[in-house]
């Protein structure tokens, strides 16, 4: 696994031995960043269920000012921590150890980009989206990138979010949510 663009382009990092940690493939990661925009200069990013930290580190490489990584598994915490150190990005990264609810409760600023990649079939996506809405963790013009299995159908609207775009890549779907226009008019 490596970083595909930005000032850390080509930097390699550790991959999991644990089959339960499923890093986003290079193809999907490239497509995802082309959808959310290649330039993240000054952005605040949340990489929930970070696993290896691949998505958050890609965001740092592309200019993100701050990335919150949230991870619960022991191996995921070790991998994310090691990869942050390998990329020399400790000053812009904060690793929060705990379940997703605890992680979200520790973040007190809205993010410009939120990556949601919970374990497939865990049934957590809708709950995560609702909590992000309730805690007001997405900036007004922010994007949530939800990675999920092709067989999982996500709601068109949840909380104050609406699907902006969805793309299929093999067995993976990336669904992008933004704040509904009705919510921004209030």
BATORPA-68511 format. One line per 3 residues: number of its first residue (from 1); their letters; for each residue z, y, x of N, C-alpha, C, O. Coordinates in steps of 0.1 Angstrom, whole numbers. Layout:
N
NUM> A> Z Y X Z Y X Z Y X Z Y X ~ ...
# end
This chain:
186
1> XXX> 0 -12 9 0 0 0 0 12 9 6 13 20 ~ -7 23 4 -8 35 12 -10 47 3 -12 46 -9 ~ -8 58 9 -10 71 1 -25 74 2 -31 73 13
4> XXX> -31 78 -9 -45 80 -9 -51 94 -7 -62 95 -4 ~ -42 104 -8 -47 118 -6 -36 127 -3 -24 123 -4 ~ -39 139 2 -29 149 5 -25 148 20 -32 142 28
7> XXX> -15 156 23 -11 157 37 -5 144 43 -4 142 55 ~ -1 134 35 4 121 39 -7 110 38 -4 98 39 ~ -19 114 36 -30 104 33 -30 93 44 -30 96 56
10> XXX> -32 81 40 -32 70 49 -19 64 53 -18 53 59 ~ -8 71 50 5 66 53 8 53 46 7 53 33 ~ 12 43 53 15 30 47 30 29 44 38 35 51
13> XXX> 33 21 34 47 19 31 50 4 27 41 -3 24 ~ 63 1 26 67 -12 23 64 -16 9 63 -8 0 ~ 61 -29 7 57 -34 -6 68 -45 -10 75 -50 -1
16> XXX> 70 -48 -23 80 -57 -27 77 -71 -24 66 -76 -25 ~ 88 -78 -22 88 -93 -21 90 -98 -36 86 -109 -39 ~ 98 -91 -43 102 -94 -57 90 -93 -66 85 -82 -67
19> XXX> 87 -103 -73 75 -103 -82 78 -94 -95 69 -90 -102 ~ 91 -91 -97 95 -82 -108 91 -68 -106 89 -60 -116 ~ 90 -64 -93 85 -50 -90 70 -51 -89 65 -58 -81
22> XXX> 64 -43 -97 49 -43 -99 44 -29 -95 42 -21 -104 ~ 40 -27 -82 35 -14 -78 21 -11 -85 13 -20 -87 ~ 19 1 -88 6 5 -94 -5 3 -84 -3 7 -72
25> XXX> -15 -3 -88 -26 -6 -78 -33 6 -73 -32 17 -80 ~ -39 6 -62 -46 17 -56 -56 23 -66 -58 35 -67 ~ -64 14 -72 -74 18 -82 -68 26 -93 -73 37 -97
28> XXX> -58 21 -99 -51 28 -110 -45 41 -106 -45 51 -113 ~ -38 40 -94 -32 53 -89 -42 64 -87 -40 75 -90 ~ -54 60 -81 -64 70 -79 -69 76 -92 -71 88 -93
31> XXX> -71 67 -102 -76 72 -115 -65 81 -122 -69 91 -128 ~ -53 77 -120 -42 84 -126 -42 98 -121 -41 108 -128 ~ -42 100 -108 -42 113 -102 -54 121 -104 -54 133 -104
34> XXX> -65 115 -107 -77 122 -110 -76 128 -125 -81 138 -128 ~ -68 121 -133 -66 125 -147 -55 137 -147 -57 147 -155 ~ -45 136 -140 -34 146 -140 -37 158 -131 -30 168 -132
37> XXX> -46 156 -123 -50 167 -114 -46 164 -100 -35 160 -97 ~ -55 167 -90 -52 163 -77 -42 172 -70 -36 168 -60 ~ -41 185 -75 -32 195 -68 -19 196 -76 -19 200 -87
40> XXX> -8 192 -69 5 193 -76 14 204 -69 26 202 -69 ~ 7 213 -63 15 223 -55 26 229 -63 24 235 -73 ~ 38 228 -57 50 234 -63 56 226 -75 66 231 -81
43> XXX> 50 215 -79 54 208 -91 68 201 -89 72 197 -78 ~ 75 199 -101 86 191 -101 82 178 -108 75 178 -119 ~ 85 166 -102 80 153 -107 92 144 -109 101 144 -101
46> XXX> 91 135 -119 101 124 -121 93 111 -120 83 110 -128 ~ 97 102 -112 91 89 -110 102 79 -115 110 74 -107 ~ 102 76 -128 112 68 -135 107 53 -133 95 50 -135
49> XXX> 116 44 -130 113 30 -127 104 30 -114 93 25 -114 ~ 109 37 -104 100 40 -92 96 28 -84 85 28 -78 ~ 103 17 -84 99 5 -77 98 7 -62 108 7 -55
52> XXX> 85 10 -57 83 13 -43 84 28 -40 85 32 -29 ~ 83 36 -51 82 51 -49 68 55 -47 66 67 -44 ~ 58 47 -48 44 50 -46 39 62 -53 33 70 -47
55> XXX> 42 63 -66 36 74 -74 43 87 -70 36 97 -69 ~ 56 87 -69 63 99 -65 59 104 -51 57 116 -49 ~ 57 95 -42 53 99 -28 39 104 -28 36 113 -20
58> XXX> 30 98 -36 17 104 -37 17 118 -42 10 127 -38 ~ 27 121 -52 28 134 -57 33 144 -46 28 155 -45 ~ 42 139 -38 47 148 -26 36 151 -17 34 162 -13
61> XXX> 28 140 -14 16 142 -5 6 153 -11 0 160 -3 ~ 6 154 -24 -4 163 -30 3 177 -33 -3 185 -41 ~ 15 179 -28 21 192 -29 33 194 -38 38 205 -39
64> XXX> 38 183 -44 49 185 -53 61 190 -45 64 186 -33 ~ 68 199 -51 80 206 -45 92 197 -45 100 196 -35 ~ 94 189 -56 106 181 -57 102 169 -65 95 170 -76
67> XXX> 107 157 -61 104 145 -69 118 138 -70 125 135 -61 ~ 121 135 -83 133 126 -86 128 112 -88 119 110 -96 ~ 133 103 -81 130 89 -82 142 82 -89 153 84 -85
70> XXX> 139 74 -99 149 67 -106 146 52 -105 135 47 -109 ~ 156 45 -101 155 30 -100 168 23 -101 179 28 -97 ~ 168 11 -107 180 3 -110 181 -9 -101 192 -12 -96
73> XXX> 170 -16 -98 171 -28 -90 174 -26 -76 170 -16 -70 ~ 181 -35 -70 186 -34 -56 173 -33 -47 173 -24 -38 ~ 164 -42 -49 152 -41 -40 144 -28 -42 139 -23 -33
76> XXX> 142 -24 -55 135 -12 -57 142 0 -51 135 9 -45 ~ 155 1 -51 163 12 -45 160 12 -30 158 22 -24 ~ 161 0 -24 159 -2 -9 144 2 -5 142 10 4
79> XXX> 135 -2 -13 121 1 -10 118 16 -12 112 22 -3 ~ 122 22 -23 120 36 -25 127 44 -14 120 53 -8 ~ 139 41 -10 146 48 0 139 47 14 137 57 21
82> XXX> 135 35 17 128 32 30 115 40 30 111 46 40 ~ 107 40 19 94 46 19 96 61 19 87 68 25 ~ 106 67 13 109 81 14 111 85 29 105 95 34
85> XXX> 119 77 36 122 79 50 110 78 58 107 86 67 ~ 102 67 56 90 65 64 80 76 62 73 80 72 ~ 79 83 51 70 94 48 76 107 53 70 118 51
88> XXX> 89 107 58 96 119 62 96 130 51 93 142 54 ~ 100 126 39 100 135 28 113 137 22 114 141 10 ~ 124 134 29 137 134 23 141 148 17 149 148 8
91> XXX> 136 158 23 139 172 18 134 175 5 138 184 -2 ~ 124 167 0 118 170 -13 120 159 -23 115 159 -34 ~ 128 149 -19 130 137 -27 144 135 -30 153 136 -22
94> XXX> 147 131 -43 161 127 -46 160 114 -54 154 112 -64 ~ 167 104 -48 167 90 -53 180 89 -62 191 91 -57 ~ 178 86 -75 190 84 -84 190 70 -87 181 64 -93
97> XXX> 202 63 -84 203 49 -86 210 46 -99 221 51 -102 ~ 204 39 -108 210 35 -120 199 32 -131 187 33 -128 ~ 204 29 -143 194 26 -153 187 39 -158 192 50 -154
100> XXX> 177 38 -165 168 49 -169 176 60 -176 173 72 -175 ~ 185 56 -185 193 66 -193 202 74 -183 203 86 -185 ~ 208 67 -174 217 74 -164 208 84 -156 212 95 -153
103> XXX> 197 79 -151 188 87 -143 184 100 -150 185 111 -145 ~ 179 98 -163 175 110 -170 187 120 -172 185 132 -173 ~ 199 115 -174 211 123 -176 214 131 -163 221 141 -164
106> XXX> 210 127 -152 213 134 -139 203 145 -136 205 153 -127 ~ 192 146 -143 181 156 -141 183 167 -150 184 166 -163 ~ 184 179 -145 187 191 -153 176 202 -152 179 214 -154
109> XXX> 164 198 -149 153 208 -149 141 201 -155 139 189 -153 ~ 132 209 -162 120 203 -167 110 199 -156 109 206 -146 ~ 103 188 -158 93 183 -148 79 187 -153 77 187 -165
112> XXX> 71 189 -143 57 192 -146 49 179 -148 39 178 -155 ~ 54 168 -142 48 155 -143 58 144 -143 67 144 -135 ~ 58 135 -153 67 124 -154 59 111 -154 51 109 -162
115> XXX> 63 102 -144 57 89 -144 66 79 -151 78 78 -147 ~ 61 72 -161 69 61 -168 62 48 -165 51 46 -170 ~ 69 39 -158 63 26 -156 74 16 -157 77 9 -147
118> XXX> 80 14 -169 90 4 -170 85 -10 -169 72 -12 -171 ~ 93 -20 -167 88 -34 -167 80 -37 -180 85 -33 -191 ~ 69 -43 -179 61 -46 -190 69 -55 -199 77 -63 -194
121> XXX> 67 -54 -212 74 -62 -222 89 -60 -223 96 -67 -230 ~ 94 -49 -217 108 -46 -218 111 -38 -230 123 -37 -234 ~ 101 -32 -236 103 -25 -249 110 -11 -246 117 -7 -255
124> XXX> 109 -5 -235 116 7 -232 108 20 -233 114 31 -234 ~ 95 19 -234 87 31 -234 90 41 -245 92 53 -242 ~ 91 37 -257 94 46 -268 108 53 -266 110 65 -268
127> XXX> 118 45 -262 131 50 -260 131 61 -249 138 71 -250 ~ 124 58 -238 123 67 -227 116 80 -232 121 91 -229 ~ 106 79 -239 99 91 -244 108 99 -253 108 112 -252
130> XXX> 115 93 -262 124 100 -271 135 107 -263 139 119 -266 ~ 141 100 -253 151 107 -245 146 119 -237 153 129 -236 ~ 134 117 -231 128 128 -224 126 140 -233 129 152 -229
133> XXX> 122 138 -246 121 149 -256 134 155 -259 136 167 -258 ~ 144 147 -262 157 152 -266 164 160 -254 171 170 -257 ~ 161 156 -242 167 162 -231 159 174 -225 163 181 -216
136> XXX> 147 176 -232 138 187 -228 135 186 -213 135 196 -206 ~ 131 174 -209 128 172 -195 113 174 -191 110 173 -179 ~ 105 177 -201 91 180 -197 88 195 -199 91 201 -209
139> XXX> 82 201 -188 78 215 -189 68 217 -200 61 208 -204 ~ 67 229 -205 58 232 -216 44 228 -214 37 223 -223 ~ 38 229 -202 25 224 -199 25 212 -191 15 208 -184
142> XXX> 36 204 -192 37 192 -184 30 180 -190 25 180 -201 ~ 29 169 -182 22 157 -186 32 145 -183 38 144 -173 ~ 32 136 -192 39 123 -190 28 112 -189 19 111 -197
145> XXX> 28 105 -178 19 94 -175 26 81 -177 34 77 -169 ~ 23 74 -188 29 62 -192 20 50 -188 9 49 -193 ~ 25 42 -179 17 30 -175 22 18 -183 34 15 -183
148> XXX> 13 10 -189 17 -1 -197 6 -12 -198 -5 -9 -194 ~ 11 -23 -203 2 -34 -205 -8 -31 -216 -5 -24 -226 ~ -20 -37 -215 -31 -34 -224 -28 -39 -238 -33 -34 -248
151> XXX> -18 -48 -240 -14 -54 -253 -4 -45 -260 -1 -47 -271 ~ 2 -36 -252 12 -27 -258 6 -14 -264 -1 -7 -257 ~ 8 -12 -277 2 0 -284 13 10 -284 24 8 -289
154> XXX> 11 22 -279 20 33 -279 17 42 -291 6 43 -295 ~ 28 48 -297 25 57 -308 17 69 -304 18 74 -293 ~ 9 74 -314 1 86 -311 10 98 -310 7 107 -302
157> XXX> 21 98 -317 31 109 -317 45 103 -316 48 94 -323 ~ 53 109 -307 67 105 -306 75 117 -301 71 124 -291 ~ 87 119 -307 94 131 -304 85 143 -307 79 144 -317
160> XXX> 84 152 -297 74 163 -298 62 161 -290 55 170 -287 ~ 59 148 -286 48 145 -278 36 139 -285 38 133 -296 ~ 24 142 -281 12 135 -286 4 130 -275 4 135 -263
163> XXX> -4 119 -278 -13 114 -268 -24 124 -265 -30 129 -274 ~ -26 127 -252 -37 136 -248 -49 128 -244 -60 131 -247 ~ -46 117 -237 -57 109 -231 -51 95 -229 -39 93 -226
166> XXX> -60 85 -229 -56 71 -226 -68 64 -219 -79 66 -224 ~ -66 57 -208 -76 50 -201 -72 36 -197 -60 34 -194 ~ -81 27 -199 -78 13 -196 -84 9 -182 -95 13 -179
169> XXX> -76 2 -174 -80 -3 -161 -76 -18 -160 -65 -21 -156 ~ -85 -27 -163 -82 -41 -164 -71 -44 -174 -73 -41 -186 ~ -60 -49 -170 -49 -52 -179 -39 -40 -180 -28 -42 -187
172> XXX> -42 -29 -174 -33 -18 -174 -39 -6 -182 -51 -4 -181 ~ -30 1 -189 -35 13 -196 -26 24 -191 -14 23 -190 ~ -32 36 -189 -25 48 -186 -26 57 -198 -37 61 -202
175> XXX> -15 60 -204 -15 69 -216 -8 82 -212 3 82 -207 ~ -15 93 -214 -10 106 -210 -5 113 -223 -12 115 -233 ~ 8 118 -222 14 125 -233 16 140 -229 19 142 -217
178> XXX> 14 149 -238 18 163 -236 26 167 -248 27 160 -258 ~ 32 179 -247 39 184 -258 29 188 -269 19 195 -266 ~ 32 184 -281 23 186 -293 21 201 -295 30 209 -292
181> XXX> 9 205 -298 6 220 -300 15 226 -311 18 238 -310 ~ 19 218 -321 28 223 -331 41 227 -325 48 237 -329 ~ 46 220 -315 59 222 -309 58 235 -300 68 243 -300
184> XXX> 47 237 -293 45 249 -285 44 262 -293 46 273 -288 ~ 40 261 -306 38 272 -315 51 277 -320 52 288 -326 ~ 62 269 -319 75 273 -325 82 284 -317 93 288 -321
# end
